[in-house]
């Protein structure tokens, strides 16, 4: 059985965008309750996050954006960042701990304490651009982690697999001209944020290192598995990543209220197995998986549990 770590902190619950907002603290409450009830929590190694240092955040985000967030963080009420995203008094601390949770996960993997890590963090990150928050996201947790892996540990090739139902525009833009990061995304199309067509393949030296696979509404386990085997596996085997990161959104689940895809818990387990195979062949099994979307609480919690179990048995 692989050694799997779990990043979590109660401060993630202090980020609150208001009653009725789909990206609510109840998402993590549901996940942690499920992991405890199923016994999975007893099988993982707990990893304490830290606040991400700004020198790592600014590998991806502009210093002016980081400074703007710090200036506008409220002590009461909420500050709107985009039509879907706002800051409450606990939001910015949670955002620093979410990015820092990914960094702590990388550290635990590179120190050999665990083989892989699941980061049960919020706010999520993959829509966050270099200079703006959007789509529930503040700091791009996976992009910051990818640069950290490269700059701190000297690994040259990082694979990011984004199976969230929404395209990871922020992650794509972070690396679209960079051949050292292979970005692979499946997402419902057309759907928010409107990017991610198959012709978006990267720019300059990074051309060919961005792979977008738009999915049609209703496609599920079989279609996703076929795409991963046909498109991801050959590209990853040619790229030979030294570290693998998953933007783990669980909103492509058939029961999710914000999308129209058909994945099941078993489907997520299959995708996890495919990615774990890539990591075993090329990256010494090293996988950092970080929570993105997923808004049906029951489906989210069950899918995360199944995903962690698949990592444990990879």
Secondary structure, DSSP 8 states (H G I E B T S, - for coil): ---EEEE--GGGGG----TT-SS-THHHHHHHHHHHHHTGGGGSEEE------HHHHTTTS-HHHHHHHHHH--SSS-EEEETTEEE-TTHHHHHHHHHHHHHHHHHHHHTTS-SEEEE--SS--TT-BTTB-BTTBSS-HHHHHHHHHHHHH----EEEEE-SSS--HHHHHHHTT-TTEEEEEEEESS-TT----TT----GGGTTSEEEEEE-TT-BHHHHHHHIIIIIHHHHHHHT-SEEEEEE--TTBTT-TT---BB-HHHHHHHHHHHHHHHHHHSTT-EEEEE-----HHHHHHHHHHHHHHHHT-
